[in-house]
Amino acid sequence: MAQYIADATNEQEKTLRSFPDGQRNCYTLPTNSSKKYLIRATFTYGNYDGLNSSEKGSLFLFGLHIGVNFWATVNLTNWGSSDTMYKEVITVAPDKFISVCLINLGSGTPFVSTLDLRELDGAMFPFLNLSVSISHLARQRYGSVDDYITRYPTDPFDRFWEAALRYKFPFLNMTTNQDVTKLPGNDDFQVPMPILQKASTISSNFSEFNVSVIFPDNMKNIDNINNIDYRSLELLPIFHFADIGGNNQNRTFDIYNDGNLMFPNYIPPLFRAESTYQSGKFLRKRGLNFTLRKTPSSELQPLINAFEVYSLVHTDNLTTSPDDVDYMKEVKKYYSYTRNWNGDPCSPREYSWQGLACDYANGNKNPRITRINLSASGLIGGLHIAFMKMASLENFNLSNNQLDGPIPDSILQRFKAGQLELSDSSCGIPPTPCTGLYPLEAVLERLEFAGKSAEQEDYSIYEEEAPLHIDIKRFTYAELKLITNNFQSIIGKGGFGTVYHGILENNDEVAVKVLVETSIAESKDFLPEVFNSTKVDRRPSKAIPI
């Protein structure tokens, strides 16, 4: 990457990670619940793939999500390959992590150069909550500055403050070495003092000037992507003022947005910082042009020290039930599952995890996972307990895997009560059994009678001896349903479960016992009973009990 971006201003911009596979790929950032964070992603293409995607004229863009909601579009169409674009969002952490997802929109491979997480002071941005996040559109500082971007350590929260570059007539730049203090109760944004010690004003021959947010030409391409148009954003402008003129002359001005008066007769405090904004009120269907106009009674022209604009991030999508999220993460970790499961399992709907189905019926509640299909997924081991904890699970398919061990009573009881479907077999679609799982796979033995041996040997011994018992055959659950006519005829009950009457294809009668105990120790006693019963004398008979 470095060979393409030799002049990059930041070493981190010389590397990137791209995501050619999958519609959604996510990073999970550790957070503290209910804390406020600034998240910034940077993008320096650098023609790393040799395709010249950013400069050849065709669309090159992809999406960003914060959690399960749209944050921004990264539009690099006609963007210099060595230039860096960045996106910021300020949000409240809903849990112990926040997901940042890159969305493939079919117009170029998503990539990211850096991803920063900065915790903010809890008193900052007081209007933020779990339902309100804001996306950065502009953050400018005024006056004469040496660097285009001011960040840490000047700003302890590492915000990017871009120079407004108002250096030509009729603009005049102001600087002071005097401390600029904060007004009591007005430190919602904690603007660094070096930024407040500089300002821009205008020549006395003029009475007003504009503060505007200029979007690059490629923003026009957003109109057809996710139905986002910057003119329809809900905007929150924030003005930062401190009169550093050093005299007692009157400075009063009005602030307008597209000709609409926002703040009349505003007087910036002398050597004190004040942030002016409409708390909790976002501008709708407004442009991004603001005018500071001197009032007739004012002796001095308007000034400005810093300016920010944010847009509201809509949180229309609800996250999957936290319990279900935790259970699915346990499943993924337990089976070392490599499928592209990223971000939230159910939300947004169009990016839900492959193999899952979710219930969105109650629009004001978190979606719940109702179906899981992990057939032929290379799963090895036992049935993870997370499956049993998912209260909304109605159907799961684990066929064509290498699973073993007991199926707990909780699963069986839900199945018998009609609360859980097992896709016509113990673990999936017939005729393939879920190898090694019991009791939904039963062992049938051709015996005249059966009796439990007084000898109680360890189950591992029977596991080794099993190949010697050539009479033993395993049946899938689907086959057992057919043999027992859907378990209609009960012929007995024992310590391990219920015994059902059945008829094989050759018309031999059999008895099928289904284990219902949850204890692993009791489950191990069941197979010794089966294997011991194979050691008794065998005589022709049509009754074959287990």
PEKAMO-V533302 format. One record per residue. N is the residue number from 1. SS is DSSP state (A for helix, B for strand, O for the rest). OMEGA is omega as a letter, one per 20 degrees, with the letter a starting at -180 (none if undefined). D_LAST is the distance of its C-alpha to the last C-alpha in Angstrom with 2 decimals. Layout:
n & ss & omega & d_last
N & SS & OMEGA & D_LAST
N & SS & OMEGA & D_LAST
//
This chain:
n & ss & omega & d_last
1 & O & a & 68.06
2 & O & a & 71.13
3 & O & r & 73.05
4 & O & a & 72.91
5 & O & a & 73.81
6 & O & a & 76.37
7 & O & r & 78.29
8 & O & a & 75.38
9 & O & a & 76.58
10 & O & a & 73.31
11 & A & a & 71.40
12 & A & a & 68.11
13 & A & r & 69.23
14 & A & r & 69.24
15 & O & r & 65.44
16 & O & r & 62.90
17 & B & r & 59.27
18 & B & a & 58.53
19 & B & a & 55.41
20 & O & a & 55.32
21 & O & r & 51.62
22 & O & r & 50.06
23 & O & a & 51.79
24 & B & r & 51.50
25 & B & a & 51.65
26 & B & r & 51.93
27 & B & r & 53.12
28 & B & a & 51.77
29 & B & a & 54.60
30 & B & a & 54.02
31 & O & r & 55.84
32 & O & a & 56.23
33 & O & r & 55.18
34 & O & r & 58.17
35 & O & r & 60.64
36 & B & a & 63.03
37 & B & r & 63.06
38 & B & r & 65.16
39 & B & a & 63.18
40 & B & r & 65.20
41 & B & r & 64.18
42 & B & a & 66.75
43 & B & r & 66.87
44 & B & a & 69.12
45 & O & r & 68.31
46 & O & a & 70.64
47 & O & a & 69.72
48 & O & a & 66.94
49 & O & r & 65.33
50 & O & a & 68.63
51 & O & a & 68.19
52 & O & a & 71.05
53 & O & a & 68.93
54 & O & a & 71.05
55 & O & a & 74.40
56 & O & r & 73.92
57 & O & r & 74.18
58 & O & a & 70.75
59 & O & r & 68.46
60 & O & a & 66.82
61 & B & r & 64.95
62 & B & a & 61.61
63 & B & r & 60.37
64 & B & r & 59.62
65 & B & r & 57.24
66 & B & a & 57.24
67 & O & a & 53.72
68 & O & a & 52.72
69 & B & a & 56.29
70 & B & r & 59.05
71 & B & a & 61.63
72 & B & r & 64.00
73 & B & r & 64.61
74 & B & a & 65.72
75 & B & a & 68.28
76 & O & r & 69.77
77 & O & a & 71.41
78 & O & r & 74.91
79 & O & r & 74.33
80 & O & a & 75.86
81 & O & r & 73.27
82 & O & r & 74.54
83 & O & a & 74.85
84 & B & r & 72.35
85 & B & r & 70.92
86 & B & r & 69.19
87 & B & r & 67.25
88 & B & r & 66.81
89 & B & r & 64.84
90 & B & a & 65.12
91 & B & r & 62.06
92 & B & a & 60.20
93 & O & a & 56.93
94 & O & a & 54.10
95 & O & a & 51.76
96 & O & r & 51.55
97 & B & r & 52.07
98 & B & r & 53.93
99 & B & r & 52.99
100 & B & a & 55.75
101 & B & r & 54.70
102 & B & a & 56.56
103 & B & r & 56.09
104 & B & a & 56.66
105 & B & r & 58.76
106 & B & a & 59.17
107 & B & r & 62.70
108 & O & a & 62.32
109 & O & r & 59.94
110 & B & r & 59.60
111 & B & r & 60.66
112 & B & r & 61.80
113 & O & r & 64.25
114 & B & r & 63.88
115 & B & a & 61.96
116 & B & r & 63.53
117 & B & a & 62.25
118 & B & r & 64.92
119 & B & a & 64.37
120 & O & r & 67.15
121 & O & a & 68.71
122 & O & a & 67.01
123 & O & a & 70.35
124 & O & r & 70.89
125 & O & a & 70.30
126 & O & a & 69.81
127 & O & r & 68.78
128 & O & r & 65.58
129 & B & a & 62.22
130 & O & r & 58.62
131 & O & a & 59.80
132 & B & r & 63.03
133 & B & a & 63.39
134 & B & r & 66.44
135 & B & a & 67.05
136 & B & r & 70.20
137 & B & a & 72.87
138 & B & r & 75.93
139 & B & a & 77.14
140 & B & r & 80.80
141 & B & a & 83.39
142 & O & a & 87.11
143 & O & a & 90.21
144 & O & a & 91.03
145 & O & a & 88.09
146 & O & a & 87.66
147 & O & r & 84.03
148 & O & r & 82.49
149 & B & r & 79.31
150 & B & a & 79.42
151 & O & r & 76.16
152 & O & j & 75.02
153 & O & r & 76.72
154 & O & r & 79.24
155 & O & a & 76.38
156 & O & r & 73.94
157 & O & r & 71.17
158 & O & r & 71.87
159 & O & r & 72.72
160 & O & r & 74.62
161 & B & a & 78.12
162 & B & r & 79.91
163 & B & a & 83.69
164 & O & r & 85.23
165 & O & r & 88.09
166 & O & a & 90.84
167 & O & a & 93.60
168 & O & r & 96.09
169 & O & j & 98.82
170 & O & a & 98.78
171 & B & r & 96.05
172 & B & a & 97.05
173 & B & a & 94.80
174 & B & r & 95.02
175 & B & r & 93.99
176 & O & r & 94.35
177 & O & r & 93.72
178 & O & r & 93.67
179 & O & r & 90.40
180 & O & a & 88.67
181 & B & a & 86.91
182 & B & r & 84.15
183 & O & r & 84.85
184 & O & r & 82.99
185 & O & a & 79.79
186 & O & r & 80.16
187 & O & a & 78.09
188 & O & a & 75.15
189 & O & r & 75.30
190 & O & r & 76.86
191 & O & a & 79.13
192 & O & a & 80.45
193 & A & r & 84.08
194 & A & r & 85.30
195 & A & r & 84.29
196 & A & a & 86.08
197 & O & r & 89.21
198 & B & a & 89.81
199 & B & r & 90.50
200 & B & r & 92.04
201 & B & a & 94.71
202 & B & a & 97.21
203 & O & a & 100.94
204 & O & r & 103.20
205 & O & a & 104.25
206 & O & a & 100.81
207 & O & a & 99.09
208 & B & r & 95.43
209 & B & a & 92.80
210 & B & r & 89.32
211 & B & a & 86.02
212 & B & r & 83.61
213 & O & a & 80.20
214 & O & r & 80.54
215 & O & r & 77.47
216 & O & a & 77.46
217 & A & a & 78.01
218 & A & r & 74.41
219 & A & a & 73.29
220 & A & a & 74.22
221 & A & a & 71.19
222 & A & a & 68.88
223 & A & a & 69.79
224 & A & a & 67.15
225 & O & r & 64.37
226 & O & r & 62.09
227 & O & r & 64.96
228 & O & r & 66.68
229 & O & a & 70.48
230 & A & r & 72.34
231 & A & a & 74.77
232 & A & r & 72.00
233 & O & r & 70.73
234 & O & a & 71.04
235 & B & r & 73.42
236 & B & r & 74.27
237 & B & r & 77.60
238 & B & a & 78.54
239 & B & r & 82.13
240 & B & a & 83.16
241 & B & r & 86.80
242 & O & a & 89.19
243 & B & a & 92.94
244 & O & a & 94.18
245 & O & r & 97.68
246 & O & r & 99.33
247 & O & a & 101.74
248 & O & r & 101.87
249 & O & a & 102.57
250 & O & r & 100.53
251 & O & a & 97.59
252 & O & r & 95.94
253 & B & r & 93.99
254 & B & r & 91.62
255 & B & a & 88.25
256 & B & r & 87.25
257 & B & a & 84.27
258 & O & r & 85.28
259 & O & r & 88.27
260 & B & a & 86.34
261 & B & r & 87.54
262 & B & a & 84.84
263 & B & r & 86.81
264 & B & r & 90.46
265 & B & a & 93.15
266 & B & r & 90.98
267 & O & r & 92.74
268 & O & a & 91.04
269 & O & a & 91.48
270 & B & r & 93.82
271 & O & r & 91.98
272 & B & a & 88.89
273 & B & r & 85.72
274 & B & r & 84.33
275 & B & a & 81.43
276 & B & r & 81.94
277 & O & r & 79.18
278 & O & a & 77.91
279 & O & r & 75.06
280 & O & a & 71.84
281 & O & r & 73.73
282 & O & a & 72.99
283 & B & a & 75.55
284 & O & r & 74.36
285 & O & r & 75.93
286 & O & r & 78.47
287 & O & a & 79.82
288 & O & r & 80.03
289 & B & a & 83.78
290 & B & a & 85.26
291 & B & r & 88.96
292 & B & a & 90.76
293 & B & r & 94.14
294 & B & r & 97.03
295 & O & a & 98.22
296 & O & a & 101.95
297 & O & a & 102.61
298 & O & r & 100.92
299 & O & a & 103.15
300 & O & a & 100.54
301 & O & r & 98.18
302 & O & r & 94.37
303 & O & r & 92.31
304 & B & r & 88.66
305 & O & a & 86.85
306 & B & a & 83.29
307 & B & r & 81.16
308 & B & r & 77.44
309 & B & r & 75.60
310 & B & r & 71.88
311 & B & a & 69.80
312 & B & r & 67.02
313 & B & a & 63.47
314 & O & a & 61.54
315 & O & a & 58.17
316 & O & a & 56.75
317 & O & r & 53.28
318 & O & r & 50.87
319 & O & r & 48.57
320 & O & r & 44.79
321 & O & a & 43.33
322 & A & r & 43.83
323 & A & a & 40.27
324 & A & r & 38.88
325 & A & a & 41.40
326 & A & a & 40.31
327 & A & a & 36.59
328 & A & r & 37.35
329 & A & r & 39.54
330 & A & r & 36.75
331 & A & a & 34.48
332 & A & a & 37.32
333 & A & a & 38.02
334 & A & a & 34.45
335 & O & a & 33.75
336 & O & a & 37.41
337 & O & a & 37.60
338 & O & r & 40.77
339 & O & a & 41.04
340 & O & r & 44.41
341 & O & a & 43.36
342 & O & r & 46.67
343 & O & a & 48.12
344 & O & a & 46.54
345 & O & a & 43.15
346 & O & a & 44.21
347 & O & i & 47.98
348 & O & a & 50.20
349 & A & a & 48.10
350 & A & r & 49.56
351 & A & r & 48.45
352 & O & a & 44.96
353 & O & r & 42.42
354 & O & r & 40.85
355 & O & a & 37.24
356 & B & r & 37.80
357 & B & a & 38.64
358 & B & r & 40.38
359 & B & r & 41.44
360 & O & a & 45.24
361 & O & a & 45.53
362 & O & a & 47.19
363 & O & a & 50.26
364 & O & r & 51.35
365 & O & a & 48.13
366 & O & r & 46.45
367 & O & r & 44.09
368 & B & r & 40.35
369 & B & a & 37.77
370 & B & a & 35.43
371 & B & r & 33.87
372 & B & r & 33.05
373 & B & r & 32.55
374 & O & r & 32.12
375 & O & r & 30.47
376 & O & a & 31.51
377 & O & r & 33.32
378 & O & a & 32.38
379 & O & a & 30.49
380 & B & r & 28.91
381 & B & a & 26.99
382 & O & r & 24.85
383 & O & a & 25.10
384 & O & a & 28.39
385 & A & a & 28.69
386 & A & r & 31.70
387 & A & a & 29.62
388 & A & a & 28.09
389 & A & a & 31.62
390 & O & a & 33.13
391 & O & a & 33.41
392 & O & a & 34.81
393 & O & a & 32.27
394 & O & a & 30.99
395 & B & r & 29.55
396 & B & a & 28.75
397 & B & r & 27.96
398 & O & a & 26.96
399 & O & r & 25.96
400 & O & r & 27.13
401 & O & a & 27.25
402 & B & a & 25.80
403 & B & r & 23.93
404 & O & r & 21.22
405 & B & a & 19.85
406 & B & r & 18.25
407 & O & a & 19.22
408 & O & a & 20.60
409 & A & a & 20.02
410 & A & r & 23.60
411 & A & a & 22.91
412 & A & a & 19.85
413 & A & r & 21.85
414 & A & r & 24.81
415 & A & a & 22.82
416 & A & a & 21.40
417 & O & r & 24.95
418 & O & a & 26.41
419 & O & a & 28.38
420 & O & r & 26.95
421 & B & r & 26.29
422 & O & r & 24.23
423 & O & r & 25.93
424 & O & r & 23.14
425 & O & a & 20.82
426 & O & a & 19.52
427 & O & a & 22.80
428 & O & a & 25.07
429 & O & r & 26.04
430 & O & j & 23.74
431 & O & a & 23.12
432 & O & r & 23.34
433 & O & r & 20.41
434 & O & a & 21.26
435 & O & r & 20.38
436 & O & r & 18.38
437 & B & r & 17.90
438 & B & j & 14.69
439 & O & a & 12.94
440 & O & r & 14.65
441 & O & a & 13.39
442 & B & r & 9.62
443 & B & r & 8.04
444 & B & r & 6.70
445 & O & r & 6.66
446 & O & a & 8.90
447 & O & r & 8.38
448 & O & r & 10.33
449 & O & a & 8.51
450 & O & r & 6.66
451 & O & a & 8.91
452 & O & r & 9.97
453 & O & r & 13.08
454 & O & a & 16.28
455 & O & r & 17.40
456 & O & a & 17.20
457 & O & r & 18.41
458 & O & a & 19.58
459 & A & a & 17.45
460 & A & r & 20.32
461 & A & a & 19.86
462 & A & r & 16.34
463 & A & r & 17.92
464 & A & a & 20.51
465 & A & a & 18.37
466 & A & a & 15.98
467 & A & a & 18.45
468 & A & a & 18.27
469 & O & a & 14.69
470 & O & a & 15.94
471 & O & a & 12.83
472 & O & r & 11.22
473 & B & r & 12.39
474 & B & r & 12.94
475 & B & r & 13.72
476 & O & r & 16.34
477 & A & r & 16.25
478 & A & r & 18.77
479 & A & a & 16.70
480 & A & r & 13.77
481 & A & a & 16.53
482 & A & a & 17.72
483 & A & a & 14.51
484 & O & a & 13.90
485 & O & r & 17.68
486 & O & r & 18.02
487 & O & a & 15.17
488 & O & a & 17.22
489 & O & r & 15.09
490 & B & a & 13.24
491 & B & r & 11.42
492 & B & r & 10.72
493 & B & a & 11.22
494 & O & a & 10.48
495 & O & a & 12.39
496 & O & a & 10.91
497 & B & a & 11.04
498 & B & r & 10.64
499 & B & a & 8.02
500 & B & r & 9.87
501 & B & r & 10.62
502 & B & r & 11.67
503 & B & r & 13.80
504 & O & a & 14.48
505 & O & r & 18.16
506 & O & r & 18.37
507 & O & r & 17.26
508 & O & r & 14.01
509 & B & a & 11.69
510 & B & r & 8.22
511 & B & a & 5.96
512 & B & r & 6.43
513 & B & a & 6.31
514 & B & a & 9.81
515 & B & a & 11.39
516 & O & a & 14.80
517 & O & r & 16.43
518 & O & a & 19.53
519 & O & r & 20.01
520 & A & r & 19.72
521 & A & r & 19.21
522 & A & r & 16.21
523 & A & a & 14.85
524 & A & r & 15.39
525 & A & a & 13.51
526 & A & a & 10.25
527 & A & r & 10.52
528 & A & r & 11.64
529 & A & a & 8.57
530 & A & a & 6.73
531 & A & r & 9.95
532 & A & a & 10.57
533 & A & r & 7.73
534 & O & a & 9.66
535 & O & a & 12.75
536 & O & r & 12.38
537 & O & a & 14.48
538 & O & r & 13.56
539 & O & a & 15.26
540 & O & r & 15.59
541 & O & r & 13.56
542 & O & r & 12.98
543 & O & a & 9.94
544 & O & a & 6.80
545 & O & r & 3.81
546 & O & none & 0.00
//
